[in-house]
Amino acid sequence: MKRLCLLAVPVLAVAAFAAPAVAEDFVDLRRIEPVSGDAAAGAQKAATLCFACHGADGVSPVPMFPNLAGQRADYLYQELLRYKSGSRPESAMTALVQPIEDADLRNLAVHYGSLTPNVPAPAEPPMQDVLARGGTLYREGDPARGVPPCQGCHGTDAKGHPLADADTTSPYRAYPLLYGQHAAYVATRLRDYRSGALAHTSNDFIMNAVAQRLDDASIDALAAWLANLPAQSPSR
């Protein structure tokens, strides 16, 4: 545990470097209130809105769309708010979320957070050298290029920061799970961070600085390693 806390230090330093002096719609996710909602009501809403892209069990059949099962409710709710505000790149989600009431957004986040991530490993795993590179980046980072280890924020098993639920003031609740996430989605997201397309929250500013230090090969290796975690470790 102590090791993980220490690993987060370089990331915080990077975040301080990356944050702009002024951001009108900046949201500090380290100070958000824990989200609460009705998981059953969220399940009903998900059945009418979300299944086509994210699957009935929260595991997306489309690699470009994220798996939501088991994702942290605080993270999901904040992402939905960003789509609703228009601070995320234009997509199908932008229009879909606009008419949804805040209570329903909370319920959806709590519903998906309550599901068990039952993510299958990709049918065709990448080359072992690619997986090895991704695993090294995740666990150790790349000090020579100023890349901190991903586990400092996302946990050794990619299932979230170990102090995320320490108390209601934990600054880590909105750090997402990455375990078993689709490689195509992760790679696209990292490239969006690298380009600055995502730059509206404290999480974004951390990731902007990290992703700017990653080349395409490193991004693809990280994404492949995370997608293949279900084949490398037991499910939680």
N, C-alpha and C positions, 0 to 999 in steps of 0.2 A: 504493500500500500504506500509506504513511504517513497519507494522508487517511482511509483506512478505520479505522485504529487510533484516530485522533483522533475520528472520528464515534462511536466506541463509548463515549467518555468520558461524555457526557450520560446514556447508558443506565445505566452503572454508578452514577452519582449517583442516578438514579431508583430503582435497585434498593436502594441503601442506605436511601433514604427509605421504601421500601415494606415491607422485611423486618420481621416482627414480632419482638418480643424473645424469645419462646419459641415453638417449634413442635416438638411431640414427634416427629413423623414427618418433619421437614424433612430433605431430601437436598440436599447441596451438589454439584451436577453439575460444578462447576469442578474438583473433585478426584477424579473417578472414574477407575478404571483402564480402559484401552482394552479394548473387548470383542473376544473372539475366538471362533471357532466353525467348524463344518463347513457350508459353503454347500450342498453336495450333500445332506447330511442335512436341512438346513433346507428345501430345495426339496421333498423328499419329505413332510415334515411339513406344509408349506404346501398341498400338493395335497389333503390330507385335511381341513384346517381352515380355510383362508383364501380359497380361490378364489371362493367364492360372493359374498363381499362385496368383496374386493380384486382380483379378476380373476386369471387365470392368469399374466399378465405383470406383475402388481403395479400395474396401472392400473385403478382401481375403476370398475365400470359404474354405481355408485350415487353421485350427487353428495354425499350426506351422509356417505359413508365416504371416508377419505383414500386417495390414491394412495401406494403404498409403494415402488414401483420407484425405486432410486437414493437412497432416503432414508438418512441416516447411521445406521450400525449402532449406534453408541453411543446415539443418541437413541432409536431403536426399542426397544432392549433396556431402557432406563430407563423408557420408556412402558409396556412390557409388565409390568415390575416394579410400576409404580404401579397398574395394573389388578389385578394379583395381590394386592397388599396392600389393595386396597379404597379407596385414596386418590384414585381418579378417580371421577367421577359414575357411578352404576349404569347399566350398559348390557349389551348382549349379550356384550361383551368380558369383563366381570367374571366371569361364569360359565364362559366358554370357556377362560380362561387359568388358572383355579384348579388343574386337575389336571396342567398341563404342567410337566415338570421344568425346572430352571434350564438344563441343558445344551441342551434343545430351544428354550428362549427365546433363548438365545445363537445357536443355529444359524439360527433363523428371522430374527433381526435381521441376521446376516451374509449370509444368502441374499438378502434384499430389498435390502440395501445393495450387493450385487454386480450388481444388474440395471441396465440402462440405462433412464433415464426416457424413455419414448417417449409423451409425453402429447399428445393431440390438442387443438387449440384448441376452445373451445366453439362449437357450431354457430351460435349467435346472439350475436355480440359486443355488449356494451353500447354506449351512446352515447359518442361521443368525449370529451365533457366529463367523463364519469364516469371513463374510463380516464386522462385527463389528471390529474384530481384524485388518483387512486390512485397514479400514477407520481410525482407531486410529493411526496406523503406518504412514499412508499417511499424516494425518493432524498434528500429534503431535510427531511422531518418537517414539523412546524408549530411553530416556535419560540414564536409568540405564545401557544400553548396548552400549551407544555411537552412537545410530542411530539417525541422524537428520530427521526432518519431510521432506517428499518428496515435499510438496507444496512449500518449499523454493526455489526450482529450477523449478518445473513443474507447478506451479500455483495452486490456491485453487480448480479450476475446472479441473485440469489435462490437460488444453489446452495450456500450455506454460507459461513461465515466464512473468509477467505483464509488464516488461520493455524491452522485447525482441525487440520491434520495436520502442523504444524510439528515437533512431538515428542510423546512419550508423556505429557508433563505439560501439554499445551495445554489451557487452560480452555474452549476453544471447540468441542470435539468434539461436545458434545450440543446445539449449536444446529442446529435442523432446516433442511433445504432447503424452500423455499416455491415454487420454480419450477413453474408449471403445476398447482398444487394446486387442487382443486375449490373454486369460489367459495363454495358453500353450506357446505362443511366449514370453510373459513377463517373465514367470518363467524360461524358458530356457536362456533368455538373462541375467537375474539376476544371475543364476548359472554360466554362462560364466564369468561374472564380478567377481564373488566370487572365481573362480578357477584361474583367471588371464589370461584366454584365450583371453580376450579383454583388451589390455593395450598399446594403441598407441596414444591416444589423451588426452587432458586435461579433457574432459568429462569422458573418461575411468578411469583415475586416481581417479577422484571423486567417481565414482561408484565402483571401486575396493575396496576402503576403506569402503564404506557403505555396500556393499554386504557381505564383510567378517564378518560383525556383524549380519547378518541375518541367522537364521536357516531355515530349509526346510519349517516348518510350517508357518513362517513369510513370506517367499517368496511366498508360495502358497496363503496365505491370501491376500497379496498385489495384486497379479495377478488377483485373483478372484474379488476383490473390483473394480479394474480398468475396468475389462471386463464388470462388471455389472453397471457401471456408467450411461449408457444410460437409464436404467430402474429406476434410482434413481434421475435423474435430467433432465431438458429440454435440447434439442439439441440447439447448438448455431446457 
